Structures are given as C-alpha cells and as structure tokens.
Amino acid sequence: MSGSGWESVREETERLFDAGDVAAARDALAAWEGEDDDGERDALLGLALYKMEDYPAAEERFAAALSRDPGREDWAHLRDVARANAEARADLHVPELRFFEKDRLLNPAVIAPGTLPSVPPVYRLGRVRHLLDAAGDLLGLVLGRAMHLVSQLWGRVAGYRDEVWTNWYRRPRLFAVLTLAYMRDRLNELNLRSTYPRGQRIGFHADGLVPPPGVTHFRTADGSWNNLDDPLEGAAGTRFPRNVTNPAIHPPSDSELLDPNPRLVSLELLRRGDEIKTVPFLNMLAAAWIQFQNNDWITHGETLTDEIIDVPLPEHDPVRRTHHQAKMFVGRTQGDPTRRDDDETPLTFINEVTHWWDGSQIYGSDQETQDLLRSHVGGRLELRPDGTLPRDDVGVEVTGMMRNWWVGMSMLNDLFAREHNAICDMLASHYPDWDDNRLFNVARLINAAVIAKVHTVEWTPAILPNPVLDLALNANWYGLLTYRLRKPANRKTVAWLNVRNPELGGVVGNALDKHHSPYGLTEEFVEVYRLHSLLPEILELRSHEDDRLLEEVPFPASRQAGSAKIVDRVGMANLFYSFGNQHPGQLVLNNYPRFLGELSIPGNPVFDMGMVDILRARERGVPRYNEFRRELGLNPIRRFEDLTDDAEHVAKLKEVYGEGPVGVEKLDLLVGTLAEGHRPTGFGFGETMFQIFILNATRRLQADRFYTTDYREEVYTKEGLAWIDESSLKKVILRHFPELEKTGLGNVKNAFEPWDIGQLDPDRHPLRGYDPVLKKDPWRGDAL
C-alpha cells in the first residue's frame, strides 16, 4: 500500500498503539477506504483486534493480509496464535475473578452440622496388636536413636559440602543416605519459619474452639481442623511460611524489581531456541503431573488488576516490532489483608488453596465448590455419561482447581475423579449400609493418599533417577526395613510389625512430627517449582492402536476451552498414550517455551511467563540465588564459572547481570537453578532446588495426621489401606483405560518413563533394573 494518505493513517495508528488507545487505532484503520494491495492495513487491523482480545476477528484479518503477502512470517505467526487463543477462549477468566477478603479470611473454622459424617464406633485393638505396637515402639526408640546419632556424627565429621557443591551423591550408598539424613535434620532445625507472630494461632484464630463433629476422622473442604489444637493450620486462606530468615526477605523497591530487566533476562537466558532440549528418561505425564500437584498445594490467587508493574521492553525485543508496544504489564501479587502491626515478617502472602496433600485440586478448597462437584449419590463425583469432567457454559471442564487449565490437567483431574468413583464403588460393596456422605469422605482420604504415594515413589524417582534417592523416597513411604526386605508385590505401607521410626518404619503410619513449627508450604517452595521448561511447543497426539499421528496441537490451543475440544476429538485413551510417548523439556537455560514468551491472558494479550517468573520471586522477597544458597546452608558461587562449564552460558550471564561479585549476587534464583551444570547423578534439576525438596518431601507427609497417626484402619478402612498399597499410576490408568495394556505402558514399571516396547534402554529407563531385594543396580552394573 502506498500514498501519503495511507502513510498518515499508519503513523496515526502507531501513535495510538504507543499511547495505548487501541480502540481508536482500530477505528482509524477501519475508516480507511483506500486500496489495500499489500495487506498491511489488514495486518494492523488484525493486531488492533488481537490487542482488544477479539481473537476470531483478528485471525480473519491476519488471514486476509496473508492472502495479499503470503511471505510474511510475522503475520502468519500472529494468525496462528490468534487461532489458538480463539480456540482456548483466552479472553475469559478461568475461574471467575475473586479476591481475598479480610473478614472472610479471619472467620473461625466453622463446620456446619452434618457436613461430615458422624464418627464411627471406637475400633478396639486386640491383645496381639497391642503387643506388636509396643514392640514397634521399642524398636523404633532404640534403633531410631542409634540411627540419628550415627547420621549426626557422620554429618558433622564428614560434612556434606565441597568448595561449592554438595558431595553426598559421590559417596557409597550407606554414607550417602546418612548424609541426606543429616542435611534434612539441619533444614528442619534451621529453615522452618512461621509468618504469624509468636503466640498467635494460624490465621489469628481464637483459643478454645471445640472440634466440630467428624473432623477427627475426615478431612474438611478448606483444610481446617487437621490440627485439632490450631484449627486453621494448613487451611486455605492462610499465609505461606518461609524457609529463610527475616533479614533475607527483601521487599524490593521499584528499581530493584527491574534490575536487571526481567524481560531481558527472559529473552537472553530463558527463551528456547528453535528446538526443544528434551529429557530422554521422562514423558509428558511427568510434566503434567507436577502442575497437577501444584494445583493441590499452592496458588497466590488472582493477580491485581489495579496495581501494575510496567516492564520496559529492550530495544531489540521482537514484541516492539510485532505488537507495536514498548512495555509489558504485569499485575502485582495480591497482598495479605490480614497483616497486623505486630507482624514480624517483612512480607506475607496468602495461599488460596489448602497447604495439605489432600487432593484439593479435585475436590476444591471450600465447601461450596466441593458440594458443587459431588453427585450426592453413592459418594461419587459428578461426571458426564462418557466419564469425562462436567463443563461450564463456555465448555471449560469443572473441577476443584481450574487456574492455568490445559489438557494435561483435564487428563489427570479426570483420571482421579474416575478413581474416586471406583473407590466409592469398592467401599459400597464392603459397607452396603454406608450413606453418600461417608462414602465420599472416606474415598477422598484414600484417593489423596494414592496421589501422594504416586508422587513420592514414582514421580520423584522418575525425574531424579538416582538409586540413593530412590531408596530414600521409598523409605519415606514404606520405611527402610520394608523396602529392603520385601519384594515390590509384598510391600505394605504399614507393616505387621511397624517400627516407630520415620527412616526405618516409614513416615506414613508413624508419629506426627512438625519439628516445632506449624505446617505450611512456603514462598521458597513456590519458587523452586517453576518448571515451565518441561512444556513443549506442540502436543503430538497419536492413536494408541497403531501409533498413527492424529494431529499436532499448538500448546496454547490446549488451554481453557480448548482442552475439552481436544478430549472430544482425540479421546482420553489416545491422550494418555500420546503423553506417555512424548518427552518434556530439560530444566536448563534457554529451554523455556517460546509460546510462554507471548502468552495471552484475560486483559493482557501479550504476556511473558518467563519474565513473570523472575518478577514474582523478586516481588515476594525470595532471596536471589547466592543468598538463597547461604540461607539453606550451601556455599555460594564466587563467579559464574563456578556455576557451569558452558562458556556461552557464562558469557550470557555476565552480559545480563554484570561482571564480578556484584553481578553474581544479582543472579536470579530461577536462572541460577537452571544454569547449574554440576548436578547429582541422574538429576533432572540441580542441588539448590533439591534442598527445598529434601525439606518438604518428608514434611508434607510427616506434619499431616492423616498420613501419620490417623493413617489406620479406623479412618481409611482395611480395604482402603489395601487399595493404596496396591495402587500405582500405571495401575490407576489401566483400571480406567484397560486398552492401554497393549501399549508400552504394559511394558514399563513407572508410568512417568517413556512407554517403550521391547527391551528397555538404560538411558531411557535409568532405574529399570534397580531393586534392593533383587540386588541389581544400573549405576554399577553388579551386585550390591
């Protein structure tokens, strides 16, 4: 298009874009009546509609522009993104906007009469059981103290740090386990910090409330009353605790928040190149699983719409050219409306969901949501006739947690909703006189425990396939004695002689221990679980019958309303097969999904999640990389060369953060963890993140009475405990999709590993031959 008239319109359009008056830019373009030979008017009009979140109309305009100039790759890209956003309904808030309210957060933990079932009759133990429990107590006391003394002595004498990095993984297996035990003890002693003032109950709850009926035996919807003496501990709407000291929590100034520019950090150090770097020993179920878990554990809720962080775009930023804008805009995290003058922590934030490992992503974190999701018949959750999740008016699946929704969440929420209903049917067959409410609440306990077990003994060893860690994680669940002495088919979470010690007898079914600090998942925990690099750009969807490629779906099209459309087109069995055979991305520098660099969210059509990940840690006062390491008892790096041997990465780090000690101290936590080139053997992520993992992998179980003192037949039923013992992710999938037995899933032990057929490659299945009973160890290739 040429002519002074058009030049004037284009200049005015660009001025209006710069001023943020997109509607006026659209009107100016729409009013132009000159010729449009080269498609530029249509492309700019498409961009205006895109910025106004009218994605179907934007797609049409970009398509019209391309019909005149098919070679414009930037227009083709924007057309494709607009199409994906239209498919997903990226303009809609899912769930609807809701913000924290002080009065609601400070309400007492009231449970309406009849919400929970009545308490069952007292379960009386026989004399033999009493004798076995007494023997277990004695053995646990003697052996546990001996083991603790040995691990403390070993840790103090041998240490766990070299000049920069830890060394436990380079030691023989027994000494490696002792070193890990010592490291965990130090973290429990030094890095558990409440964010409520001393002497105050969690959530500023009043003293003297009497536990309502049923809370002794059943989980509440909002997580209250897990602790009968401190009812709001771990409940939804309470504060995130901390793993660092108050002096390390720095409320940032605006200049500190943008130093260095988080968009520059994202572009130079996070953004993926043309090809994804994949993890050969994991499949996409592992990537979906960790978000499924995070949806149960942690969310800061909606970001604010009236308090915005303006991030200037670097001069070379491609968004300057493609979207005609010079800034990106990020809503600030909601503050804590319950803060008081006597608060001792510089910054506090609220967790929207329960802190407990209770399946709240399926059941919700409030009673209203839970009631909505139930069928109120036979204890079951409401599902559609084809077994899929119910849907709202715009076609988004409805479940307990719907934030950041995509088809991977649809699959796992659907799977464990089906599992809940199967548990209800099992319980009803054994207890035909139970009503709907009792069936629902006992099934919830069992289902949540199955999920916790899968994460502990399957997901974590899959992403960190190290035999020592595999042993330690199984010890968390079963105990060392059961894991060492029993074959997999005969392992029971609670042994007939249960040694009352968390290492020897397992955390689950043993004593509650909060290590003198109220339980809650921390701000630092939130930060180390920013694992977006696992996600691919394209989902490759295949037929489970013949491995035929059915379609390739751009990831943004799988979000929100796009998820259910994929389920309808492809089917759940094919989706699980597809995820089982596609690899996720590595957790390294320059492997952050490109589509997340220009994500569209409601009210913000161009949004960089990598930039936001950097901003959130700074905004919430989480220490930067080096200070974070010091706080957790690790040695800091002295120069970027300590972090990685990759010269290109070192050069980029210096360019972005600056040379010398000042630059090193500015290094962001996420960037530092991704850059770590010195990692324990087999680890998918590095040792700094691993410290938070060591602390919480045990604590999530050990601080919850439903996994410790109340993990017993009187609460779960004998049949429920057996269901948990017999379950794995593979068995859960096959229970609901038995046709997948004929695929590679039937050939692998761990469903998070690639679903390969035939003989398993040790590079793709690192722990395939390792079992302490069978005396096989793939890391050494000989007998233990």
N, C-alpha and C positions, 0 to 999 in steps of 0.2 A: 504494500500500500504506500502511496506517495502523495505529495501535495502538502502545501502549507496548512490547509485545514486540518488534515489528519495529524500533522506534527503538533499542532496546537492542542488537539484533543488528547494525544498521547502524553504530552508534557503535563497537561492538567490532570490526567488520570494518575500519573506517577506522583504528582504533588499531593493529590488526595490520598493515595496509598500511604505516602510518607506521613501525612497528618492523621492517619487512622480513620478517615471518613470513607469507608469502603462503599457505603450505600450511595454516596454522591458520585463516586468513581463509576459504579455500575450504571447509574442514571446517565452520566455523561457519555459513556460508551454506547448505551442503548439508544441514545438520541442521535448518534452519528449516522448520517444517511448516505455517506459517500461509498465508493466502491471498496470491496474487501478482497483483493486478489491474492494476497499473501497470507491471510489467516491471522494476522496479528491482532486485529480487533476482537475476533472470536476468542483468541487465547487470553487476552487481557480481561475480557468479559467473563471467561471461564474462571480466571483467577479471582475476580471480584466475587463471583458466586461461591467459589471454594472458600474464600475468607468469610463469607456470610453463612457457611455451613449448609448451603443448598447443593449437596454433592451430586444428586442425579442431574440437575441442570448444568452444573459445572462439567460433568462428564460429556454431556451433549455438546457444549461449546468447544471443549478441547478436541472432541472428535471432528467437529466442523472445521476447526483450524487445521487439523492434520490432513483433512481431505484436500486442502489447498497447498500444504507443505508437509508431505509425509516424512521428510527427513529430520524434523525437529524432535530430537530425543527428549528434550526437557518437557515439551508439550505431551509427548506420549507417556512419559513418567507421571505427570500430573493427572492425565486422564485415567491411568491405571489406579492411582491412589484414590482419586475421586470415586471410581467404580467400587473399590474395596470399601471405602467409607460409607457409600450408599448401601452396600450390601449389609454392612455391620450396624447401620444406624448410629454412626459415631457422633451424631449431633445430640443424642439423648443421654441424660444422666442415668446410669445404671449402678446402684439403685437410685431412687429419687433423692434429691438433696435433703440432708438432715444434719444439723449441727449440734454440738454438745450444749446442754443447758445446765447451769449450776444447780438449780433446785432438783432437777431430775437425777443428777449425779450424786447428790448428797442425801437422797431418800434412803430410809432404812431398808434393809434386805427383807422386805415383806413377801411372804409366800402365801397366796390366797388359799383358804381351806379347800381341800380336795384336789389341789394342783398335782400333788404327788400321791402315790398310793400309800395306804397305811403300812406301818412297819410289820413285817412278817413275825410269826411267833419266834421266840428265842430258840436258837439252834444249839442243842446241848451236845457237847463233845463226849465221846466215850472215854473210858479209862485209858485205853491203849493210845488214843490220840493225845491225851494229856501227857502221857509218859513220853511219846515221841516229840511233842513240842518242848517238853522240859529238856530232853536230850539235845534237841536242836539249839535251844537257848544256851546250854552249857558249852557245846562245841563251838558255837558262834562266838561266845565270850572269850574262850581260851584261844582258839585259832585266829579269830579276828584281831585280838590284841597283839598276838605274835606277828601276824602279817603286817599290821600297822607299824609296829616297832621296826621291823625289818625294812619296810619301804621308806620310813623316815630316816633310818640310819643310812641306808643306801643313797637316798637322795641328797642328804647333807654331805656325805663323804664324796660321792662320785659326781654330784652336780648333774645338771641337765642342759647346760649351755656351753657351747664353744665360744670362739671370739665374737661371733654374731648369731649363729643359728643354733637351734636345739640339736641334740645328738641321740635321743632315745632310740631312733629307728636304725641306728648303726650298731646297736648292742645286741647280744644274744637275747632270745625271746624272753626268758625269765627276767633278765635285768631290764629289758625294755618295758615289760609290764610293771615292774616295780617303779621304774622312773615315771611312767604315766600316772601311777597311783600317787606318787609324791607331788607331781605337778598339779593334779586335781585337788589334793589336800590344800596346797598353797593357795590356789584360786578360791576355794571355799572359805578359807580363813581370811583372805585379804581383799577379795573382789566382789563381795555381796553387799550392796548398799541400798537401803530403803530411801525413798524420796519423800516419805512422810516424816514430820517432826517426831523426835523422841518422845515417847509416852502417849502418842496418838495411835488409835487404831487405823487400819487401812480405810481410806475413804472418809476419815473423820467420823467413823461410826460410833454411836453411843454405847456405853457399857450396859451390861445387864440384860440384853435381849435373850429371850428363851428360844432355843431352836424350834422352828415350826415342825409339825408332823411330817415325817417322811424324809427329811434331809439327812438323817443318819444313814440311810441305805440307798439314796438315789441322788443323782446329780440334778441341780437346778438349771433352768434355762440360761440364767445370766452368770452362772459360776459362783454365786454366793453360797455360803454355808458349807463349803468344802472344809474350811476350818471352823469348827463349831464355837471356838472361843474368839474368833476375829472374822465375823461373817463376810466381809467384803474382800478378804484376801483373795487375789487372783480373779476377782469378778470383772465383768465388763464394766467400762466406765471408771476404772481406777488407773492410777499412774503407772507408767513404765519406771521400774527401778533403774539403778546404774551399776556398772561394773568398774567404774573409775572413781577416783576421789574428787571431791568438790573443786579443788584448785585446778584440776584438769578439764573442767567443764567451762568452756569459754563462750558466753553469749556474744556473738560476733557483732561488730559494727558493720555498717553497710560496705565500707571499704574492704574489711576482712572477708566479708561474704563473697566478694567478687575478685579475690586475689589468690591465685591468678584467675582470669576469666574462666568460669566453668564451661562455657561453650567452647572456648579454645581447648581446654583440657579434653573435652569430649571429642572434638574433631581430630586432634592430633594423637591422642593416646588411647581412646576407646573405640572410635568408629572402625568397623570392619572394612577390609579391602574387598576386592571383587569376589573372593572365595572364602567360605567359612572354614575355619580350622576345627575339625571335628574330634570327638573323643571316641576312639575305636572300641572301647570296652563298655560303653553305655548306649542305651536307646532313648528315644524321646519321652517314654513314660517317666524316666528319671527326671527330665526337665519339668514335665507337668506335675509330677508328684511334689516337688518342693514348694511350688506355689500353692498346691492343694493344702499342704501343711501350713504354710504361712497364713493362708486364709483362716485357718483354725486358731492361730496363735496371736497375730499382730496386725493391727492397722491403726493409723492415726486418724481415720475417718476422712471426711471431705476436706479438701484444701479451701482456704478462704477465697471469696470472690471479691472482697473489697480491700484486701491488703495484698499488694502485688510487688514482686521483685522484678525489676527491669534489668535484663541482661543484654548489654550491647553486643552486637554481632561483630566478630573480627572482620577486617576489611576483605579477606579472601573467602569469607563464608559463602557457600553456594546459595544459601537462602536469601541473601541480599539480592541476587540476580533472579532466582526463580520465583520468589514470592514478593519481591519489591518491598522489603521491610528491613529495618536496621536494628531491631531489637526482638528478643523473645520475652515472653511474660510468664511468670510462674507465681501462682497463688501461694501465700505463706501457709505453713502448718497451723492448724487451729491451736490456740493457746489452751492452757489449763484454767478453766473458770473457777476451780476450787482453791487456787493459790491463796495463802494467808500471809499475814505479816511475819508469823513465826516460822515460816518455811526455811529450811536450812540448805536446800539445794538450789543452785542458781537458776536452773531451767527445769520445768516439769511439763510433761505431755501426757495425754490420756489415751489408753488403749480402748478402741471401740468394741473389741470382742473379748471373750474370756481369755485369760492367760493359760488356763488349764489345757491339757491334751484330752479334750472331751468331745471331739467331733463337731464343734460348733459351726464349722463350715457347711455341715449337712443339716444340722438341727436349729441353727440360729443362736443368737446370744441374748435373746429376750423372749419372754413368754408369748407375746403377740405373734412373733414370727413362727415360733415352734408350733403354736396352735394352728396357724395357717397351713403349715406343711403337713400336718397329720391328717390321715383319713378318718381317724376316730373309730376305726373298725379293726379289731384284731391286732391292735398295736402298730399297725402298718403306716408307712409314709404314703402320701398321695402320689401316684404315678399315673401316666397315661396308659391306655389299654395295651400299647406296644412296649410298655416297660420303661419308657423314657420319662424324663422330668416334666412336670407341668410347665406351662408357658404363660407369660403375661400378655397384655393386649397387643404388644408390638412384636411378640414372638421370641422374647428372651426367656431362657429357662429360669425357673424359680427354685431357689434353694436357700440354705442358711446364710451364705455369704456370696454376693454377686459382684463385688468390685473386681475390676480388671478381668472381666469374664472373657474366655475364649474357649475353643472347642476342647482343649485339653482338660479344662475344668468341668466342662459338660460330661466328658467321659468318666472322670473319677468320681464326681458327685453322683452321677447316675449309677455307677458300679456299686458304690457303698450305700446308696439308697436301696438298691435291689438287695444288697447283702443284709441290710437292716430287716427288710421284709422277710427274707429267708430265715433269719434268726427268730423273728416273731413266729413263723410257722413251726420251727423246731420247738420253741418253748411251749406253744399251744398244744403240740402233740404230747408233751410230757406233763403239762399242767392245764388240763382242759377247763378247770374252774377259774382260771385267771381272767380278769377283765382286761379291756383295752388299755387302760392306763398302766397297769402293772406290766403287761407285755411290752408296751412301748418303752418304758423306763429301764427295764432290765435289758432289753435288746440294745438300747443305746449304750449302756455300760459295756456290753460285750463287743459291739461294733467299734467303739472308740478304742478298746484295748487291742483289737485286731489291727487297726490302723497304726497304733503305737508300736506294736510288735513288728509290723512290716517295715516301718521306718528304722527301727533300732537294729534289727538283724538282717535286713535285706537292702534297703536303700543306701544306708550309710556305708556298709562294706562295699557296695557296688561303686560308689563314687570315690571311695578311698580304699581301693583294694590292696590292703596291706595285711598280711597274716596276723601280726601282733594286734592291730586294731580290730580285726575281725574277732579275734579271741576276746579282746576287752569288751566289745559291744555285746557279744553273746553272753559274756559273764554278767554284764549289766542286767540282762533279761533272765537268764537261766541260773547264773552262778557258775563259777569255775568248775566246781565238782561235777555238776550235771553235764556241763558241756564237755568236760574231759572224759567222763566215764560212760556216757550214754550215747548210743548211735542216734542220728537225727530223728528217726521214726519213733524212738522211745523217750525223747526229751520232753519233760513236763516243766512248766514254769515253776510250779511249786512241787518239789519232790516229796516223797512219802516221809523222808527224814529231812526236814528243811533246816539247814544250818543257818542260824540267825545272824548272818553277816552279809553285807551287800556284795562283797567281792566273791566269797566262797559259795554263798547260797543264793545270790542274785538280789537286786534291788526290789524286784516285783514280788510281792507277797511277804516282804520283810518289814523292818521297822521304818516308821516315818522319821525323816531327818531333814530339817530345814537349815541346819548349820547356823542357828541363831539369827536368821534373817528371814522376814516374811517373803513368801514366794511371789515372783512375778517375772515375766520376760522383760529384758532390759533394752534401753535405747541402743546399746552396743550390740546386742543380739540382732536387732533390726538391721543394723548397718552391715553386718557380715553376711547377711542372707540376701544381698543384692546380686542375684545370679542371672541377670538378664542375658549374659553372653551365651548361656545354654541354648537360647532360642535360634532357630534357623529363619531365613527369609521366606522360604517356601515350604509348605507341608506337602509331602509326596504321599498321596493316598492310593493304596493298592488293594487288589482283591485278595482275600485270604485263600481263595480256592486255587488260583494259578499265578499269583504274584503280578498280575497284569496291572499296569499303571492306569488308574481310573481318572485321576485329574491331579493337577498341581494347583494348590491354593495359596495365593499370597497371604502371608500371616495376617495382615490387617483385616482381610476379608473373613477371617475365622472368629473375629471378635463380636461380642454382644449379640445382636440379632442374627449375625452371620453364622453363629455356631449351630443353632437349631436347623438352619437350612442345610448345612453340611451333614448333620446327623440324618436328616430325611433323605438326602441324595445318596449317601455312601453307606450308612448303616453302622451300628456300633461294632459289630464283629470286625468289619473291614478297617474301622478306625483303630481299634486295638492292634490289629495286625500291622497296620501301617506304622504306628508309633513304635511298635516292637522292632521294626526293621529300619528305622531312620535314626541317624546319630545326632546328638546335640552338639553344641559348640563347646570348645575348650574355654576354661576360665583363665584367659591370658589377655595381654594387651592387644589392642587393635583387632578385637573379635566381637565387639558389641554390635548387635544387629543394626544394619543401616536403616531399616524401616522405623526403628525406635528413635532415630535422629530427626524424624519429621512426622511423628505420630500426631493424629488428630484426636482431641478430646473435646467434650462439650464446652463451648465458649472459647476454645483455643485451638484453631485448626493446624497450627504449626508448633509442635512441642517436642523438645529433645529430652527423652528419658535419661540419657547418659548425663547430660547437663544437670538434670534434676537430682539424680543420684548423688552427684558431687555436692550440690547445694544443700540437700537435706542433712547430710552429716554435719556440714558447717553450721547450718541454721540451728540444729538441735544440740549444738555444743559437744558433739562427739569429737574427741581429740584426733588430730591428724596422725598420720602413720607412725612416726617415730615416737611421739608422746604416748600414743596408744600402746605401742610395744613396751615402753617403760612401765606404764601403769599395770600391765599384765605380767610383769616380771621377766620380760625378754630384753635382750640387748638391742639398742638402737643401731641402725646402719650409720656409718660415718660419711659415706659418699655413695653416689648412685651405683658405682661399680660393685659395691657390696651386695646390692640388690639382685643384679642379674649380670650374666656374662655376655648378653646380647649388646654389642656395641651400638647398633642402630637404636635400640631402646634407650640406652644410656644417653645418647646424643639428644634424643627427643625429650627425655626427662629434663635434661639441663636447659634445653631451649625453652621449655614451658615454665619450669619452676625457678630457673636460675642456677648459677654455679655456686659451689661451696656450701658451707654449713647452713646458711640462710635458706638456700633453695631446698636442701634436703629436709629441713624442718617444715617447709611449706607443703611437702608431699601429701596429697590426699590419701585417706585410708583405702578407698576403693582402688585407686591407681596403684598404690604400693602393694596391695594384696594380689592384684592381677599380675604385677611385674615380677613377683618373687620367682626367681629361677632356681632357687635352692629349696626343694620341697622334699618331705619324707617320701620314701619309696612307694610308688604307686598312687600318690595322692593327686586327685583332680584339682585341689586347691592347696594353698600354702599354709605355713605354720602359724601365721598371725591369726587368721580366721580360726584355725584349729584350737586356739586357746579358749575362745568363746564356746566352741563346740565341746571341748573337754568338760567345761563347767556345766553346760546346760543339758548335755546328752543324759547325764545321770540325774541332774536336779529336776528335770521335767517329770521324772518318774518318782524320785525319792521324796519330793515335797508334797505329793498328792496321795491322800489317804486311800483313794480308790485304786491305786496301784501298789499300795504298801499294806497298811494294817487292815484295810477293808477289801483287799483282793482275796476273797474267800467265798466258799460255797454259799454261806448265808446271804451274801449280797449278789453274787453272779450266778448262782446255782452250780451244781456239779456239772450239768450239761453245758452250761455257758463256759466254764473253765476248760472243758474238753474241746469245745468249739475253737477257742482261742489257740490252744496247744496245737490243734490240727491244721490251723489256717496259715496260709502264705499268700502273697499276692497272686502267684501262679494258680493256686487252688481257688481263690476267690474269682479270678477271671474265668477259669474253666467251669466253675459252678454255674455261672450265668451265661457263658458262651462256650458250651462244650465242643462246638465245631472247631475251635482253635486248637484242640488237642492234636490235630493232624498237621499243624504248622510247627515251626521251630520252637514255639512255646512248650510243646510236649517234649522237646529235646534238652531244654536248659533247666537248671535248678532255680536260678534267680531271674525273675521276670524283668528286672531292670537291665539285664545284659542283652546284647543283640540276640534275636530269636533265630539263631543259626541251626542248620540241619547238619547231620553227619558228625564227624569227629570235630570237637571244639578246639579252635586255635587258642593257645595260651595268651597270645597278645590281645585277643578279644574277650577272653574269659580268664582273667588272671588268677582267680581263686577256685577255678573249676575242680582242681584235684585236692584242695586243701581241706582236711578234716582231722582234728587231733586224735580221734579214735582210730581212724584208718591209717594214721601215721604218714600222711602224704603232704608235701609242702612244695608248691610250684616255684617258690623263690630259691630253693636249694636243690630240688630235684632228687632228694634222697630221703631216707628215713629220719624222723626226728630223733 
